[in-house]
């Protein structure tokens, strides 16, 4: 059974940092692309970052580029999202998702826009106070 669980959210002041983790099980982690998505109250889901380890490709949305860093640890079947310089507009529930594919950066961008064929985990709430 494919399982993903995001954790690491919390309350932080603007300018602060958090690191989210996405623990996974039930699938060959290295063969999947992993993405981070978020949904703020009253807004549509936004794909913000993704990584395809075998391809060595990474994607960031413009809204987080330069502030967030995605990484993974294949030995732990875990992906991470280091979030620095947080802003109040980063407040959202953050989710991780996986899809069985090895994707180039361009294809990662397409994937996070649709989240097609994705397995989802439960989200973690990030609240950034001003």
Short mmCIF file of the C-alpha atoms (twelve columns), coordinates in Angstrom:
data_MODEL
# 
_entry.id   MODEL 
# 
loop_
_atom_site.group_PDB 
_atom_site.id 
_atom_site.type_symbol 
_atom_site.label_atom_id 
_atom_site.label_alt_id 
_atom_site.label_comp_id 
_atom_site.label_asym_id 
_atom_site.label_seq_id 
_atom_site.Cartn_x 
_atom_site.Cartn_y 
_atom_site.Cartn_z 
_atom_site.pdbx_PDB_model_num 
ATOM 1   C CA . UNK A 1   0.000   0.000  0.000   1 
ATOM 2   C CA . UNK A 2   1.375   3.362  -1.032  1 
ATOM 3   C CA . UNK A 3   1.560   5.747  1.888   1 
ATOM 4   C CA . UNK A 4   2.831   9.277  2.246   1 
ATOM 5   C CA . UNK A 5   2.781   11.405 5.366   1 
ATOM 6   C CA . UNK A 6   3.766   15.042 5.517   1 
ATOM 7   C CA . UNK A 7   4.979   16.475 8.813   1 
ATOM 8   C CA . UNK A 8   6.907   19.403 10.202  1 
ATOM 9   C CA . UNK A 9   4.344   22.145 9.898   1 
ATOM 10  C CA . UNK A 10  3.667   24.668 12.592  1 
ATOM 11  C CA . UNK A 11  3.435   28.329 13.494  1 
ATOM 12  C CA . UNK A 12  6.350   30.549 12.570  1 
ATOM 13  C CA . UNK A 13  6.932   34.265 12.308  1 
ATOM 14  C CA . UNK A 14  7.524   35.912 8.972   1 
ATOM 15  C CA . UNK A 15  11.134  35.525 7.957   1 
ATOM 16  C CA . UNK A 16  11.451  32.250 9.810   1 
ATOM 17  C CA . UNK A 17  12.116  28.748 8.574   1 
ATOM 18  C CA . UNK A 18  10.528  25.321 8.705   1 
ATOM 19  C CA . UNK A 19  11.498  21.963 7.250   1 
ATOM 20  C CA . UNK A 20  8.747   19.668 6.088   1 
ATOM 21  C CA . UNK A 21  9.237   15.933 5.738   1 
ATOM 22  C CA . UNK A 22  7.369   13.487 3.540   1 
ATOM 23  C CA . UNK A 23  7.792   9.956  4.802   1 
ATOM 24  C CA . UNK A 24  6.820   7.325  2.276   1 
ATOM 25  C CA . UNK A 25  6.339   3.587  2.101   1 
ATOM 26  C CA . UNK A 26  4.918   0.940  -0.174  1 
ATOM 27  C CA . UNK A 27  6.674   1.885  -3.393  1 
ATOM 28  C CA . UNK A 28  10.204  2.100  -4.829  1 
ATOM 29  C CA . UNK A 29  11.006  5.632  -3.788  1 
ATOM 30  C CA . UNK A 30  13.763  6.161  -6.338  1 
ATOM 31  C CA . UNK A 31  11.458  5.386  -9.258  1 
ATOM 32  C CA . UNK A 32  8.927   8.038  -8.351  1 
ATOM 33  C CA . UNK A 33  8.721   11.778 -8.674  1 
ATOM 34  C CA . UNK A 34  7.798   13.510 -5.424  1 
ATOM 35  C CA . UNK A 35  6.037   16.835 -5.299  1 
ATOM 36  C CA . UNK A 36  5.014   19.380 -2.721  1 
ATOM 37  C CA . UNK A 37  1.691   21.124 -3.020  1 
ATOM 38  C CA . UNK A 38  -0.148  23.589 -0.852  1 
ATOM 39  C CA . UNK A 39  -3.643  24.892 -0.463  1 
ATOM 40  C CA . UNK A 40  -4.470  28.083 1.344   1 
ATOM 41  C CA . UNK A 41  -7.974  28.771 2.646   1 
ATOM 42  C CA . UNK A 42  -10.250 29.789 -0.178  1 
ATOM 43  C CA . UNK A 43  -7.599  29.206 -2.819  1 
ATOM 44  C CA . UNK A 44  -6.860  26.516 -5.342  1 
ATOM 45  C CA . UNK A 45  -4.172  23.944 -4.761  1 
ATOM 46  C CA . UNK A 46  -0.747  25.071 -5.913  1 
ATOM 47  C CA . UNK A 47  2.116   22.809 -6.939  1 
ATOM 48  C CA . UNK A 48  5.243   24.439 -5.575  1 
ATOM 49  C CA . UNK A 49  8.123   22.023 -5.993  1 
ATOM 50  C CA . UNK A 50  8.981   18.565 -7.247  1 
ATOM 51  C CA . UNK A 51  11.950  16.280 -7.588  1 
ATOM 52  C CA . UNK A 52  12.747  13.259 -9.713  1 
ATOM 53  C CA . UNK A 53  15.772  11.628 -8.171  1 
ATOM 54  C CA . UNK A 54  16.849  9.343  -11.027 1 
ATOM 55  C CA . UNK A 55  16.585  12.187 -13.519 1 
ATOM 56  C CA . UNK A 56  18.286  14.569 -11.131 1 
ATOM 57  C CA . UNK A 57  15.642  17.126 -11.990 1 
ATOM 58  C CA . UNK A 58  14.008  19.667 -9.723  1 
ATOM 59  C CA . UNK A 59  11.219  22.166 -10.228 1 
ATOM 60  C CA . UNK A 60  10.207  25.220 -8.202  1 
ATOM 61  C CA . UNK A 61  7.257   27.490 -8.725  1 
ATOM 62  C CA . UNK A 62  8.129   31.162 -9.003  1 
ATOM 63  C CA . UNK A 63  6.333   31.821 -5.731  1 
ATOM 64  C CA . UNK A 64  8.926   29.818 -3.761  1 
ATOM 65  C CA . UNK A 65  12.018  29.889 -5.947  1 
ATOM 66  C CA . UNK A 66  15.057  31.060 -4.010  1 
ATOM 67  C CA . UNK A 67  13.377  30.496 -0.645  1 
ATOM 68  C CA . UNK A 68  12.434  26.801 -0.632  1 
ATOM 69  C CA . UNK A 69  14.677  23.809 -1.265  1 
ATOM 70  C CA . UNK A 70  13.465  20.316 -2.059  1 
ATOM 71  C CA . UNK A 71  15.601  17.289 -1.322  1 
ATOM 72  C CA . UNK A 72  15.306  13.594 -0.678  1 
ATOM 73  C CA . UNK A 73  16.965  10.771 1.167   1 
ATOM 74  C CA . UNK A 74  16.525  7.544  -0.755  1 
ATOM 75  C CA . UNK A 75  17.807  5.484  2.163   1 
ATOM 76  C CA . UNK A 76  15.000  6.832  4.331   1 
ATOM 77  C CA . UNK A 77  12.362  6.974  1.577   1 
ATOM 78  C CA . UNK A 78  11.760  10.538 2.640   1 
ATOM 79  C CA . UNK A 79  11.536  13.844 0.836   1 
ATOM 80  C CA . UNK A 80  12.029  17.206 2.434   1 
ATOM 81  C CA . UNK A 81  11.066  20.805 1.814   1 
ATOM 82  C CA . UNK A 82  13.264  23.367 3.526   1 
ATOM 83  C CA . UNK A 83  11.348  26.621 3.699   1 
ATOM 84  C CA . UNK A 84  13.244  29.812 4.470   1 
ATOM 85  C CA . UNK A 85  12.240  33.477 4.499   1 
ATOM 86  C CA . UNK A 86  8.649   32.496 5.077   1 
ATOM 87  C CA . UNK A 87  5.922   34.999 4.320   1 
ATOM 88  C CA . UNK A 88  2.334   35.237 5.579   1 
ATOM 89  C CA . UNK A 89  1.187   34.278 2.077   1 
ATOM 90  C CA . UNK A 90  2.932   30.921 2.524   1 
ATOM 91  C CA . UNK A 91  0.269   29.992 5.080   1 
ATOM 92  C CA . UNK A 92  -1.438  26.845 3.819   1 
ATOM 93  C CA . UNK A 93  -1.857  23.137 4.288   1 
ATOM 94  C CA . UNK A 94  1.114   21.481 2.648   1 
ATOM 95  C CA . UNK A 95  0.839   18.079 1.008   1 
ATOM 96  C CA . UNK A 96  3.305   15.753 -0.597  1 
ATOM 97  C CA . UNK A 97  2.419   13.518 -3.499  1 
ATOM 98  C CA . UNK A 98  4.137   10.916 -5.636  1 
ATOM 99  C CA . UNK A 99  3.786   9.635  -9.148  1 
ATOM 100 C CA . UNK A 100 5.456   6.640  -10.748 1 
ATOM 101 C CA . UNK A 101 7.595   8.398  -13.297 1 
ATOM 102 C CA . UNK A 102 11.065  9.743  -13.880 1 
ATOM 103 C CA . UNK A 103 10.535  13.290 -15.058 1 
ATOM 104 C CA . UNK A 104 12.625  16.038 -16.513 1 
ATOM 105 C CA . UNK A 105 12.341  19.518 -15.041 1 
ATOM 106 C CA . UNK A 106 9.910   20.493 -17.803 1 
ATOM 107 C CA . UNK A 107 7.749   17.446 -17.155 1 
ATOM 108 C CA . UNK A 108 7.849   18.037 -13.399 1 
ATOM 109 C CA . UNK A 109 6.393   21.463 -14.088 1 
ATOM 110 C CA . UNK A 110 3.589   19.887 -16.097 1 
ATOM 111 C CA . UNK A 111 2.980   17.287 -13.435 1 
ATOM 112 C CA . UNK A 112 2.605   19.703 -10.511 1 
ATOM 113 C CA . UNK A 113 0.136   21.714 -12.594 1 
ATOM 114 C CA . UNK A 114 -2.176  18.712 -12.898 1 
ATOM 115 C CA . UNK A 115 -1.048  16.346 -10.139 1 
ATOM 116 C CA . UNK A 116 -2.029  13.551 -12.503 1 
ATOM 117 C CA . UNK A 117 -1.739  9.947  -11.398 1 
ATOM 118 C CA . UNK A 118 -0.593  11.003 -7.975  1 
ATOM 119 C CA . UNK A 119 -0.656  9.300  -4.636  1 
ATOM 120 C CA . UNK A 120 -1.390  11.766 -1.856  1 
ATOM 121 C CA . UNK A 121 -0.520  11.968 1.778   1 
ATOM 122 C CA . UNK A 122 -2.204  13.809 4.591   1 
ATOM 123 C CA . UNK A 123 -1.174  17.410 4.826   1 
ATOM 124 C CA . UNK A 124 0.566   19.482 7.446   1 
ATOM 125 C CA . UNK A 125 -0.472  23.015 8.333   1 
ATOM 126 C CA . UNK A 126 1.997   25.858 8.038   1 
ATOM 127 C CA . UNK A 127 0.985   29.181 9.538   1 
ATOM 128 C CA . UNK A 128 3.186   32.226 9.065   1 
ATOM 129 C CA . UNK A 129 2.388   35.192 11.257  1 
ATOM 130 C CA . UNK A 130 3.201   38.739 10.275  1 
# 
